[in-house]
Amino acid sequence: MPISNEKTTETFALQSRWKELTVEVNSYLEDCIDSLTESCPRILREAMRYSLLSPGKRLRPILCLLGAEALGACVSDAMANAAAVEMIHSYSLIHDDLPAMDDDDLRRGRPTCHIQFDEATAILAGDGLQALAFETILTKTSVPEVAVQSCLLLAKAAGPEGMVGGQCDDLLAEKLGEAEKQVRAVDMLHAIHARKTGAMIRASVVLGGLAARGTTAELEKLAIYGDCIGIAFQIVDDLLDVESTSENTGKRTGKDSERGKLTFPGIYGVQASRDRAEKLVEQAIATIDSFGSAATPLKQLARYITDRSH
Ligand code: GRG
């Protein structure tokens, strides 16, 4: 088969699997919101629903489900973990868009949570989703050991040594003087992105492995795969900010350089950044080769990371 046809077939297979899983994830997320009792104020429930169920890619839950499948488990075994990573992701986007942080009014092609509701409600919706993520794992996972390990892994990835720490350093970096930024740029760029974006992407796929009760060696391979695609994902995100439009991405573009953010294309240039992302994707694919055909969708997903346009 010519390479282009092979690629088209592969892309089609991934897209239809992704669509199928997205329907399952969305329905599970909807149930989690619908199951909140009357003790949850209506406005809070609506703000949580608005952000959680808005049309995102669902990359992290899909990674979690495909990670579980790669180790021979059913997607239903990993659904609680998949929902939890999307809840944490959704909370992080709500808070990231607030005036005190990135001050954005557009997310996933819609008004951001604090524009649609108000700032206080958006903060609380983020807080609510964060807590609901852990509650979901603890109440919906039948094996207590898996629930505890999953909560610990997610807390580490999302917390002060992971995503929140990366976000904090990202905001601090914006305030550095030009001279200091030049000297520390490369180290800071990698340290920020490994935690701000990478930690949750790595955790998503490992959470699938934990739900599948993978061995330490299998979890380690999933972690390396996650690290590689996590950095590749961020590089592509930086490239899209330079090269794409708001209509395409559903969020404001060109804002990284406006705010003086450290980015891969800003430091290495566009072509070198793209080459680096492609190398990382190849490394990710090679790492999970030993899982055989069960890991084919994960490999296809790694390729999508560099091909994506939004
Ligand atoms: C506020 C605690 C806190 C953390 C914020 C995730 C994050 C940390 C900030 C988001 C800002 C940003 C543009 C990060 C870079 C990459 C990224 C996480 C993009 C958004 O993820 P996608 O593309 O979004 O998977 P969708 O909408 O498809 O889910």
Residues whose N, C-alpha, C, O or C-beta is under 5 A from the ligand:
A	BS01	GRG	G56 K57 R58 L59 S92 H95 D96 R108 M163 V164 Q167 K196 T197 D237 H310
